[in-house]
């Protein structure tokens, strides 16, 4: 993936919006949404991928329906010598959906899923050696992860 600056015009944003709405949409549908021909759409998609704007197209799997009904947000403060080992451990952990390196009281904020509260407790015990954790159990998600819109555009 080449790192380059790519100017996103209205057609590019229309293409991105259509792709985010349905990653399996046929090229013809994406082309119509962006007001482009199919060959132009193929070229735009290639440029967006090459520039790293489109990183992947994937399925949105419901964790609860896939056997992970417990979700939590875990903040942890990790001292510098242990950060690499901590991140390596998280990369191998099937419970970890994402990890953000953040500013503030925590070093990292991690989204995890578990089959039960006992499994969550087991996971937390496995990372407690890296630093102090603060865990928030997710009851519901009133605004789920959603696609980007053009800067300055409303929803």
GUVEXLO-182181 format. One record per residue (C-alpha): residue number from 1; residue in three letters; x, y, z. Coordinates in nm, 2 decimals, always signed. Example, Ala and Ser with C-alpha at 12.3 -4.5 7.8 and 13.67 -1.06 7.14 Angstrom:
residues 2
{rec 1,'ALA',{+1.23,-0.45,+0.78}};
{rec 2,'SER',{+1.37,-0.11,+0.71}};
END
This chain:
residues 155
{rec 1,'UNK',{+0.00,+0.00,+0.00}};
{rec 2,'UNK',{+0.16,+0.32,-0.11}};
{rec 3,'UNK',{+0.13,+0.62,+0.12}};
{rec 4,'UNK',{+0.04,+0.92,-0.10}};
{rec 5,'UNK',{-0.20,+1.21,-0.08}};
{rec 6,'UNK',{-0.51,+1.17,-0.29}};
{rec 7,'UNK',{-0.75,+1.45,-0.35}};
{rec 8,'UNK',{-1.10,+1.33,-0.28}};
{rec 9,'UNK',{-1.36,+1.50,-0.51}};
{rec 10,'UNK',{-1.73,+1.46,-0.49}};
{rec 11,'UNK',{-1.73,+1.16,-0.72}};
{rec 12,'UNK',{-1.47,+0.99,-0.50}};
{rec 13,'UNK',{-1.68,+1.06,-0.19}};
{rec 14,'UNK',{-1.99,+0.93,-0.37}};
{rec 15,'UNK',{-1.80,+0.61,-0.45}};
{rec 16,'UNK',{-1.68,+0.58,-0.10}};
{rec 17,'UNK',{-2.03,+0.63,+0.05}};
{rec 18,'UNK',{-2.17,+0.36,-0.19}};
{rec 19,'UNK',{-1.88,+0.12,-0.10}};
{rec 20,'UNK',{-1.93,+0.18,+0.27}};
{rec 21,'UNK',{-2.31,+0.12,+0.24}};
{rec 22,'UNK',{-2.26,-0.21,+0.06}};
{rec 23,'UNK',{-1.91,-0.35,+0.02}};
{rec 24,'UNK',{-2.05,-0.62,-0.21}};
{rec 25,'UNK',{-2.22,-0.39,-0.45}};
{rec 26,'UNK',{-2.15,-0.47,-0.81}};
{rec 27,'UNK',{-1.93,-0.23,-1.00}};
{rec 28,'UNK',{-2.22,-0.12,-1.21}};
{rec 29,'UNK',{-2.40,-0.01,-0.89}};
{rec 30,'UNK',{-2.09,+0.17,-0.76}};
{rec 31,'UNK',{-2.04,+0.34,-1.09}};
{rec 32,'UNK',{-2.40,+0.47,-1.10}};
{rec 33,'UNK',{-2.37,+0.60,-0.74}};
{rec 34,'UNK',{-2.06,+0.79,-0.83}};
{rec 35,'UNK',{-2.18,+0.91,-1.18}};
{rec 36,'UNK',{-1.89,+0.73,-1.35}};
{rec 37,'UNK',{-1.85,+0.46,-1.61}};
{rec 38,'UNK',{-1.76,+0.11,-1.49}};
{rec 39,'UNK',{-1.39,+0.14,-1.63}};
{rec 40,'UNK',{-1.36,+0.48,-1.45}};
{rec 41,'UNK',{-1.49,+0.33,-1.13}};
{rec 42,'UNK',{-1.24,+0.04,-1.15}};
{rec 43,'UNK',{-0.96,+0.30,-1.19}};
{rec 44,'UNK',{-1.09,+0.51,-0.91}};
{rec 45,'UNK',{-1.12,+0.21,-0.68}};
{rec 46,'UNK',{-0.76,+0.11,-0.77}};
{rec 47,'UNK',{-0.63,+0.46,-0.69}};
{rec 48,'UNK',{-0.82,+0.47,-0.36}};
{rec 49,'UNK',{-0.68,+0.13,-0.26}};
{rec 50,'UNK',{-0.32,+0.22,-0.37}};
{rec 51,'UNK',{-0.34,+0.54,-0.17}};
{rec 52,'UNK',{-0.46,+0.35,+0.14}};
{rec 53,'UNK',{-0.79,+0.54,+0.15}};
{rec 54,'UNK',{-0.97,+0.21,+0.11}};
{rec 55,'UNK',{-0.79,-0.03,+0.34}};
{rec 56,'UNK',{-1.02,-0.33,+0.31}};
{rec 57,'UNK',{-1.38,-0.43,+0.24}};
{rec 58,'UNK',{-1.50,-0.67,+0.50}};
{rec 59,'UNK',{-1.81,-0.83,+0.67}};
{rec 60,'UNK',{-1.97,-0.67,+0.98}};
{rec 61,'UNK',{-2.02,-0.97,+1.20}};
{rec 62,'UNK',{-2.24,-0.93,+1.51}};
{rec 63,'UNK',{-2.03,-1.05,+1.80}};
{rec 64,'UNK',{-2.32,-1.16,+2.02}};
{rec 65,'UNK',{-2.47,-1.37,+1.75}};
{rec 66,'UNK',{-2.13,-1.52,+1.67}};
{rec 67,'UNK',{-2.09,-1.64,+2.04}};
{rec 68,'UNK',{-1.94,-1.33,+2.21}};
{rec 69,'UNK',{-2.23,-1.17,+2.40}};
{rec 70,'UNK',{-2.00,-0.97,+2.63}};
{rec 71,'UNK',{-1.83,-0.66,+2.51}};
{rec 72,'UNK',{-1.61,-0.43,+2.71}};
{rec 73,'UNK',{-1.39,-0.12,+2.67}};
{rec 74,'UNK',{-1.06,-0.16,+2.86}};
{rec 75,'UNK',{-0.83,+0.12,+2.94}};
{rec 76,'UNK',{-0.48,+0.03,+3.05}};
{rec 77,'UNK',{-0.17,+0.22,+3.15}};
{rec 78,'UNK',{+0.14,+0.04,+3.03}};
{rec 79,'UNK',{+0.50,+0.15,+3.12}};
{rec 80,'UNK',{+0.74,+0.19,+2.82}};
{rec 81,'UNK',{+0.94,-0.13,+2.87}};
{rec 82,'UNK',{+0.63,-0.35,+2.84}};
{rec 83,'UNK',{+0.45,-0.18,+2.55}};
{rec 84,'UNK',{+0.59,-0.40,+2.27}};
{rec 85,'UNK',{+0.52,-0.73,+2.46}};
{rec 86,'UNK',{+0.17,-0.60,+2.55}};
{rec 87,'UNK',{+0.08,-0.52,+2.19}};
{rec 88,'UNK',{+0.22,-0.85,+2.08}};
{rec 89,'UNK',{+0.00,-1.03,+2.33}};
{rec 90,'UNK',{-0.31,-0.83,+2.21}};
{rec 91,'UNK',{-0.24,-0.92,+1.85}};
{rec 92,'UNK',{-0.26,-1.29,+1.94}};
{rec 93,'UNK',{-0.57,-1.25,+2.16}};
{rec 94,'UNK',{-0.90,-1.35,+1.98}};
{rec 95,'UNK',{-1.10,-1.14,+2.22}};
{rec 96,'UNK',{-0.94,-0.81,+2.10}};
{rec 97,'UNK',{-1.13,-0.63,+1.83}};
{rec 98,'UNK',{-0.92,-0.32,+1.83}};
{rec 99,'UNK',{-0.66,-0.13,+2.03}};
{rec 100,'UNK',{-0.60,+0.24,+2.03}};
{rec 101,'UNK',{-0.28,+0.41,+2.16}};
{rec 102,'UNK',{-0.42,+0.72,+2.33}};
{rec 103,'UNK',{-0.32,+1.03,+2.52}};
{rec 104,'UNK',{-0.45,+1.09,+2.87}};
{rec 105,'UNK',{-0.46,+0.86,+3.18}};
{rec 106,'UNK',{-0.45,+0.54,+2.97}};
{rec 107,'UNK',{-0.18,+0.43,+2.73}};
{rec 108,'UNK',{-0.42,+0.21,+2.54}};
{rec 109,'UNK',{-0.80,+0.17,+2.50}};
{rec 110,'UNK',{-0.89,-0.18,+2.39}};
{rec 111,'UNK',{-1.23,-0.31,+2.27}};
{rec 112,'UNK',{-1.27,-0.67,+2.36}};
{rec 113,'UNK',{-1.54,-0.94,+2.34}};
{rec 114,'UNK',{-1.59,-1.25,+2.55}};
{rec 115,'UNK',{-1.82,-1.55,+2.57}};
{rec 116,'UNK',{-1.90,-1.47,+2.94}};
{rec 117,'UNK',{-1.81,-1.25,+3.23}};
{rec 118,'UNK',{-1.58,-1.53,+3.35}};
{rec 119,'UNK',{-1.40,-1.53,+3.01}};
{rec 120,'UNK',{-1.37,-1.15,+3.03}};
{rec 121,'UNK',{-1.22,-1.18,+3.38}};
{rec 122,'UNK',{-0.98,-1.44,+3.26}};
{rec 123,'UNK',{-0.87,-1.21,+2.97}};
{rec 124,'UNK',{-0.83,-0.92,+3.21}};
{rec 125,'UNK',{-0.62,-1.13,+3.44}};
{rec 126,'UNK',{-0.39,-1.22,+3.15}};
{rec 127,'UNK',{-0.31,-0.85,+3.09}};
{rec 128,'UNK',{-0.31,-0.72,+3.44}};
{rec 129,'UNK',{+0.07,-0.78,+3.46}};
{rec 130,'UNK',{+0.12,-0.51,+3.20}};
{rec 131,'UNK',{-0.05,-0.23,+3.40}};
{rec 132,'UNK',{-0.36,-0.11,+3.58}};
{rec 133,'UNK',{-0.68,-0.17,+3.39}};
{rec 134,'UNK',{-1.02,+0.02,+3.39}};
{rec 135,'UNK',{-1.30,-0.18,+3.24}};
{rec 136,'UNK',{-1.64,-0.06,+3.12}};
{rec 137,'UNK',{-1.89,-0.32,+3.02}};
{rec 138,'UNK',{-2.09,-0.22,+2.71}};
{rec 139,'UNK',{-2.47,-0.25,+2.77}};
{rec 140,'UNK',{-2.57,-0.13,+2.42}};
{rec 141,'UNK',{-2.44,+0.07,+2.13}};
{rec 142,'UNK',{-2.68,+0.35,+2.03}};
{rec 143,'UNK',{-2.45,+0.47,+1.76}};
{rec 144,'UNK',{-2.26,+0.17,+1.60}};
{rec 145,'UNK',{-1.94,+0.21,+1.40}};
{rec 146,'UNK',{-2.04,+0.38,+1.08}};
{rec 147,'UNK',{-1.88,+0.50,+0.76}};
{rec 148,'UNK',{-1.71,+0.83,+0.69}};
{rec 149,'UNK',{-1.87,+1.13,+0.52}};
{rec 150,'UNK',{-1.68,+1.40,+0.34}};
{rec 151,'UNK',{-1.53,+1.66,+0.58}};
{rec 152,'UNK',{-1.79,+1.93,+0.64}};
{rec 153,'UNK',{-2.08,+1.72,+0.52}};
{rec 154,'UNK',{-2.37,+1.64,+0.75}};
{rec 155,'UNK',{-2.53,+1.30,+0.80}};
END
